Amino acid sequence: MKEVFLQKLKEEFVPALGCTEPVAVAYAAAKAREVLTLQPERIEFFVSGNILKNGMGVGIPGSGMVGLTIAGALGALGGDPTAGLEVLDGIGNDVMELAKAFVDQGKVSVDVKYDVPKLYIECICHNGDNTGRVVIQDRHTNIVAVERNGEVIYSNACNSENKGGTDFSKWSFENIYAFINTVDIDEIRFIEKGIKLNKSIAEEGLTGNYGLQVGKSMMLNIKKGLLSPDLMNRSIMLTAAASDARMAGSTMPVMSNCGSGNQGISVTLPVVVAAEELEVEQDNLLRGLALALLTTIYMKSFVGQLSALCGVLLSTAGAACGITYIMGGDFQQLGMTLKNMTGSVTGMICDGAKYGCSHKISASVSAAIQSSLLAMNHNVLNGMNGIIDDDVEATIRNIGRLANEGMEVTDEVILKTMLEKMKKVS
């Protein structure tokens, strides 16, 4: 399993510039323009409800605007089709102004497409009678179809069906724990890049005036003496500040996890702060972070890429386990940590990417630290509590069942509510 875990870490823990749903739209547009081989005159998008939901209210890096139309225009007019989730890196002012003009002139359309996977993006770039069409499905950079003027250049349905090609049937929480304790530390040292990126955008969130300013408000209240600069508050402050900046359109990249920048931020920074507070060695921090990342990836395999369940539950559950690990917790206490998290913020909904995500992150980070501290004292929610099972593997599966079966109607109601709101605005 060692090579499987290492490969998955490198696949999922990757840099991203901007919120990953609109960035995926920009990536599809950049690819469609590349296929068209001409400057687009008009751009069409057909997306799943979850993509629309996660792109409606989030800031697009450097634009001062929100939404999928500006993200798509930037991708089509100046995005780098080879850069993946950093497709918008290096966009100049000339492209920015042209993209804004495209949006203002109604040259970019976005419509919801039904009866498609939760993560679905179809982009068609037009120039006269010429078209370039690209379809992304199931994962943010997973291209399953490419066409020029209706002629199929590339099609790979199985690339969609295997959803990234990872077989999770042999994964287990116990296997992850065994890997963490035996892997050569140099093989996971690449995680350090994620620490650097996510700490940098956290500092940006504290110094700038981004979004709801959840992190900055906490910093100011610490300076006033209303809050103390302890493990709990510093973890919440830095993680929320990073999300504040990212959701409001900061041009700084973050290290994402499982296709989400917020999940990358919230799985790393609480563990980093705990390591600083406890003054643990770097090697121990890296093992704790690898545990946190793999736990999140494993839980995410049961939930799916996009859901009505806020994904920060999964990332902060991973972070909680990472904190327990660096505090010296054993395997039993790690299981306790996961069960405690399941009994806290599990029902939190995802109603799209937006400024308010940092507010939800702050609640989840608080629950993560509390869950870890409870576990370290051998306090745990048992199988008589709701969806928690005495078996940690069953608990993880129950979260996936809740997301995929229990919250399907919730997802529909959220989207319906947001679409009604859009109609009022227009």
ABEGO torsion letter per residue (X at the ends): XAAAAAAAAAAABBBBBEBAAAAAAAAAAAAAAAAAGBBBABBBBBBBAAAAAAAAABBBBGAGBBEAAAAAAAAAAABBAAAEAAAABGBBAAAAAAAAAAAAAGABBBBBBBGBBABBBBBBBBBEABBBBBBBBGBAABBABBBBGGBBABBBAAAAAAGGGBBAAABBAAAAAAAAAABBAAAAAAAAAAAAAAAAAAAAAAABBBEAGAAAAAAAAAAAGABBBBAAAAAAAAAAAAAAAAAAGBABBBBBBGGBAAAAAAAAAAAAAAAAAAGBBAAAAAAAAAAAAAAAAAAAAAAEABBABBAAAAAAAAAAAAAAAAAGBBAAAAAAAAAAAAABAAABBBAEBBAAAAAAAAAAAAAAAAAAAAAAAGBBBBAABEABBABAAAAAAAAAAAAAAAAAAAAAAAAAAAAAAAAAAX
